[in-house]
């Protein structure tokens, strides 16, 4: 539990953990953390509950201590912690800061290890349903049976085009941008998004997937109750 102790040693609290939690699967633009945004609806993640001044302070602490890193492009080279650049993420006209100043943030290796120490993930339960291109969809996970169960829930993806479906065993498997597993399973196919998705949410596969989607790690509330209740 070294990483958990390290987080506590730098004065981490519930708000800081919310900033880490928001990017455990994918990176996000920093400006979306603004107090003017509703994190729970925009990012589908618990809110940090900070005003702008406190948000800047807490985020910069995580950045400076190496738990998160920032870049100007998706998965681009990290930029050094810069307090003034961070402040400018939350002072803008329109939907985002200037293109050449917009920051994305993500967990570092240390941040990922710290989150794992707190959340105790079981990566065999992790699932991913995403489109890496405009024509290709990928269902992936650490357990083959679970990926096959996801395939039986058509509400989670567009309909596959005939004869394009493939089942792949990946060794190793890039589960998230920061986490590589020894093995993973993927079902890939081509699709035409204009065909739309099924609205059938009632089948048993969908029911199980929806019930267990986030159960591969301890909940945000459970972690906060144990480590940050008085923080």
N, C-alpha and C positions, 0 to 999 in steps of 0.2 A: 504493500500500500504506500510505497515511497511517493508516487506521484500525487496521491491524495493528500499526504502530509505536506508535500511541497506547495500544493495549491493553498492549503490552509495557512502555510507560513508566509505567503505573500498577501494574505488578508482577503482571500476570495470569499465572496458571499453569494447569496441567491441570485442577485442581479448579474454578477460575473458569470455564474454557471449558466444562466439563460443565454448569455452571449455566446458561450461555447456550444451549448446545446443546439442553437439555431443552425450550426453548420456541421453537424455530425455526419450528414449524408451528402450535402452539396454546399458549395460556396455561395455567398450572397453579396450584393452590393451593400456597402457600409451605410449609405444614406437611407436604406430601407429600415434601419434601426431607429430612425429619428422619432422623437416623441410625438410627432404629428402623424406617424403611421400606426396602424393597428397590427402589431406583429402576429397576433393570433389568427387574423383573417388573411393578411398579406403573405406571411411566411409559414402559416400553420404551425406555429411554435409558441411556447409560453412567453409572455412579455417580460422584459427586464424591469419595467416600472420606473425607469429613471427619467428625470428631466434632462434637458439638453446638456447643461453644464456637468452634471454627474455622469451622464452617458459618456461624454468625452473623457472624463477622468478614468472611469472604469475600463473603457475600451483601451485607452492608451496604456494602462497598467498591464493588461493581458498582452498587448503588442510588445511592450518593452521587455517583459519577462519571457517572451518567446513562446507563449501558448497559442497565439494566432499570428498569421502573417498576412500582408496585404500586397496586392498587385494592381496594375492598371488594366490588365487583360485577364480573361479566364485562364487559370492555371499558368499565368505568365510569371516572369521572374519577380521575386519579392522586392519591395522597396523598403528602405530603412524606416524605422519608426520616426514619424514626423508629426509633431503636435499641431502645427499650423495647417498642414495638409488635412489632418483629421478634422479640425474645426471647420474647414471649408466644405466638408461633406454635408454639413447640416445648415449651410447658408447658401441658398440657391433659388433661382426663379424657375418655375416649371417643375418637371417631374424628376430631374436629376441634376447633379453638378455638371460642369463643363466636361465634355468627353475626355479631354486630356488630363483631367483631375479626378475623375470617378475612380474610386477604389473598390475592389472586391476583397473579401476576406475569407479565410479558411483556417482550419486547424493545422498546426504544425505537427511534426512527429511527436513532440513533447505534449502538445495539446491533446492529440489523439490518445496517447498513453494515459494522460491524466483523466480524460473522460472515461476510458475503459476501467481505470482503477476505481472510479466512483460508481459507474453504471453497470459493471459486471455483465457485458454483453455476451450472448450466446450466438455467435455468428452463423451457426447452422440454421437459425430461425430467420435470418435477414433475407428480405426479398427486395427486388428492384424491378420496376416496370417503366421503361423509358424508351425514348426514340433518339438514337445518336445521329440520325439523319432524317431528311424529309420523307424517306421511303422505307426505312428499316426500323423495326421495333425489336426490342430485346426484353425478355423476361429472364431474370437471373436470381440465383440464391445459393446459399451454402449447403442446401439439402435437396437432392433430386426430387424426392416425393413432394416436397413443399412447392417446388417450382412447377411440377406437374399439376398440383392442386390449383395454383395460380392460373395455369393455362385453361382450367375449366371454369374460370370466372370471366366471361366475355365483357363484363362491364368495366374491366380494368385496362382494356386495350382495344384498338380498332380491329376489325375483322381481317385475318390474314388472307392474302391473295393465294389462290390455289397453287399448290406445288412449289411454294417458296419456303415452307417451314423446315427448319433444321434443329436438331438437338446436339448441343456441343458440351463436351467436358473440358473445362479449362484448368490447366495446371501450369503455373499458379493462376489465381483469379483475382482481378482488380475489382474488389467489392465496392469500394468508394474511392474518391480521389486520393485518400490518404491510407487506406487499408487494403493490404494484399493478403489473401488467404491461400493456403496450400492447394485447395481445390474448390471449384465452383461449377455450377451447372447453368446453362443458358438455353433458352428456346428462342430462336430468331426467325423472323419472317418479314416479308415485304407487305406493304399495306397501301391503301388509298384512303386518305383521311376523309374524303368527301362521302365515303360510304357510311360514316357515322359509327357510333358504338351501340352495343346492345344496352337496353335499359333494364335487363333482367337482373335484379339485385337479390332475388329471393331464392336462388338455387343454393344448395347446401355448400358448394365450394365457396361461393361469394360470402356466405354467412361466416364460414370458418376463417377465411382470409381477412375479412373486416374485423372480426373479433380478435385476431392474433397478430395483426400487421405490426404493431409496435411492442409486442410482448417479448421481443428478443433481447431487450435490455430493461434494467430497472427504470421505473417511471421517473419523470422529472420531480414529481412530488415526493416520492420515496427517498430519492437522493437528498433533496433539500431538507426533508424532515430529519434525516440522520446526520448530515454534515453541516447544514447551514440554518438550523432552526433558530439559533440565537444570533446569527451573523447579520 
